[in-house]
Amino acid sequence: MRWAYIGLGANVGDRKAALDRARTALRAAYGRIRCSSIYETAPLYDVDQPPYWNQVVAVPAAEAPPAMLERLLRIEAGLGRVRTRPNGPRTIDLDLLLWGDAVIETASLTVPHPRLLERAFALVPLVELAPDLVHPKTGRPLREALFGVRTQRIRRVLGGEPPCG
C-alpha cells in the first residue's frame, strides 16, 4: 500500500484537542490512519509564539496529491484555521510531507515538502512512524537527516500507535 504522510501542528488553544480533531477528520476522510507520537517543539522561524505540538499521520494515498492538498486545506478551515501571518501561530496546520515516493513540483504543490529536511518537528515523528523511508529526491534514508536537526528542541509528550485516536 502507498502511504501519504501528513504533518500536524498546533500552538493556539488546546493543542491536544486540535490534533485529536484533525486525526478524527483524517480518519473520516481516509479510513485507516497510522500515527506517530506527539512532540512539543519550539517555534522554528517566527519564535515569538507558544510552543507547538506536532505529530505525523500516515493515510492511504488513495487520491491524487493535488486533491489531497485541497482536502487538507478544507479540513484546516473546518477546524477553524485562519491564516494571519507566515509561520505564525495556528490552531491547526496540516502539511503534506510525502505522497509515496512521488516527486511533484507545481505552482501550488511541492512534494516532498520543500522544508522537510530542516524541520525536526516533521522529521522526528516521521522517522518514528516509518523508520525506513527514503527521501524521494535525495534517495537517502530520512533517518540520516535527523543529524542535521538535532540541535532543535523537541520533546515527546504522548506516545504513538497505539493509541492513534
C-alpha positions as CSV (number, residue, x, y, z in Angstrom):
1,M,0.0,0.0,0.0
2,R,1.2,3.5,-0.8
3,W,1.1,5.9,2.1
4,A,0.9,9.7,2.3
5,Y,2.4,11.4,5.3
6,I,0.8,14.4,6.8
7,G,2.4,16.7,9.4
8,L,0.0,18.0,12.1
9,G,0.8,21.0,14.2
10,A,-1.0,23.3,16.7
11,N,0.1,26.0,19.1
12,V,-3.0,28.0,19.8
13,G,-5.6,26.9,22.3
14,D,-5.9,23.3,23.4
15,R,-3.2,21.7,21.3
16,K,-4.1,18.1,22.1
17,A,-7.7,18.7,21.2
18,A,-6.7,20.3,18.0
19,L,-4.6,17.3,17.0
20,D,-7.4,14.9,18.1
21,R,-9.9,16.7,15.9
22,A,-7.5,16.7,13.0
23,R,-6.9,12.9,13.3
24,T,-10.7,12.4,13.5
25,A,-11.2,14.3,10.3
26,L,-8.4,12.4,8.6
27,R,-9.8,9.1,9.7
28,A,-13.2,10.1,8.4
29,A,-11.7,11.1,5.0
30,Y,-9.2,8.2,4.6
31,G,-10.4,5.4,6.8
32,R,-7.3,3.8,8.2
33,I,-4.6,6.0,9.7
34,R,-1.3,5.5,11.5
35,C,0.1,7.9,14.0
36,S,3.5,8.9,15.5
37,S,3.9,10.1,19.0
38,I,3.1,13.7,19.7
39,Y,6.1,16.1,20.3
40,E,6.3,19.5,21.8
41,T,8.6,21.8,19.7
42,A,9.8,25.3,19.9
43,P,8.7,27.6,17.0
44,L,11.4,27.4,14.3
45,Y,11.0,30.5,12.1
46,D,8.8,33.1,13.9
47,V,10.0,32.4,17.5
48,D,7.7,34.9,19.3
49,Q,4.9,32.5,19.9
50,P,4.0,29.5,22.1
51,P,5.5,26.0,21.6
52,Y,3.8,23.6,19.1
53,W,2.5,20.1,19.5
54,N,3.4,18.2,16.4
55,Q,2.6,14.7,15.0
56,V,2.8,12.8,11.7
57,V,-0.1,10.8,10.4
58,A,0.1,8.3,7.6
59,V,-3.0,7.8,5.4
60,P,-3.6,5.6,2.4
61,A,-2.6,7.6,-0.7
62,A,-5.8,6.9,-2.4
63,E,-6.3,10.3,-4.1
64,A,-4.0,12.4,-6.3
65,P,-1.8,14.7,-4.4
66,P,-3.5,18.0,-5.6
67,A,-6.8,16.6,-4.4
68,M,-5.3,15.6,-1.1
69,L,-3.8,19.1,-0.6
70,E,-7.3,20.6,-1.3
71,R,-8.8,18.2,1.2
72,L,-6.2,19.1,3.9
73,L,-6.9,22.8,3.4
74,R,-10.7,22.2,3.7
75,I,-10.0,20.2,6.9
76,E,-7.9,23.0,8.3
77,A,-10.7,25.6,7.5
78,G,-13.3,23.3,9.0
79,L,-11.2,23.1,12.2
80,G,-11.0,26.9,12.4
81,R,-7.7,27.6,10.8
82,V,-7.2,31.3,10.0
83,R,-4.0,32.3,8.3
84,T,-2.7,35.5,9.9
85,R,1.0,35.6,9.0
86,P,3.5,33.2,7.5
87,N,4.9,30.8,10.1
88,G,2.8,32.4,12.7
89,P,0.6,30.8,15.5
90,R,-2.1,28.5,14.4
91,T,-4.9,26.4,15.8
92,I,-4.1,23.6,13.3
93,D,-1.7,23.0,10.4
94,L,-1.8,20.1,8.1
95,D,1.2,19.7,5.7
96,L,1.5,17.1,3.0
97,L,5.1,15.9,3.7
98,L,5.3,12.9,1.4
99,W,3.0,11.1,-1.1
100,G,4.5,7.7,-1.5
101,D,7.8,8.1,-3.4
102,A,6.4,10.8,-5.7
103,V,8.3,14.0,-6.6
104,I,5.9,16.8,-7.5
105,E,6.8,20.4,-8.3
106,T,3.9,22.6,-9.5
107,A,3.0,26.2,-8.7
108,S,0.6,25.1,-5.9
109,L,2.3,21.9,-4.6
110,T,5.8,20.6,-3.8
111,V,6.2,17.0,-2.6
112,P,8.3,16.1,-0.7
113,H,7.6,19.1,1.4
114,P,10.3,21.6,0.5
115,R,11.5,22.3,4.1
116,L,11.1,18.7,5.4
117,L,14.8,18.1,5.8
118,E,15.3,21.2,8.0
119,R,12.5,20.5,10.4
120,A,12.9,18.3,13.5
121,F,9.2,18.7,14.2
122,A,8.4,16.8,11.0
123,L,11.4,14.5,10.7
124,V,11.5,13.1,14.2
125,P,7.8,11.9,14.2
126,L,8.1,10.8,10.5
127,V,11.1,8.6,11.1
128,E,9.5,7.2,14.3
129,L,6.4,6.2,12.3
130,A,8.3,4.9,9.2
131,P,12.0,4.4,10.1
132,D,12.9,3.0,6.6
133,L,11.5,5.8,4.5
134,V,13.8,7.2,1.8
135,H,13.6,10.9,0.7
136,P,12.2,10.6,-2.9
137,K,14.5,13.4,-4.2
138,T,17.8,12.6,-2.5
139,G,17.4,8.9,-2.4
140,R,18.8,8.9,1.2
141,P,17.2,7.5,4.3
142,L,15.3,10.2,6.2
143,R,16.8,9.0,9.5
144,E,20.1,10.3,8.2
145,A,18.6,13.8,8.0
146,L,18.0,13.7,11.8
147,F,21.7,14.6,12.4
148,G,21.1,17.9,10.7
149,V,18.3,18.9,13.0
150,R,19.5,17.5,16.3
151,T,20.0,21.0,17.8
152,Q,16.3,21.9,17.6
153,R,14.4,21.5,20.9
154,I,11.9,18.7,20.6
155,R,10.3,16.6,23.4
156,R,7.9,13.6,23.2
157,V,4.8,14.3,25.2
158,L,2.4,11.5,24.2
159,G,3.2,8.1,22.7
160,G,2.2,6.9,19.2
161,E,0.5,3.8,17.9
162,P,-1.5,2.6,19.8
163,P,-3.4,4.7,20.6
164,C,-4.0,6.7,17.4
165,G,-7.4,8.0,18.4
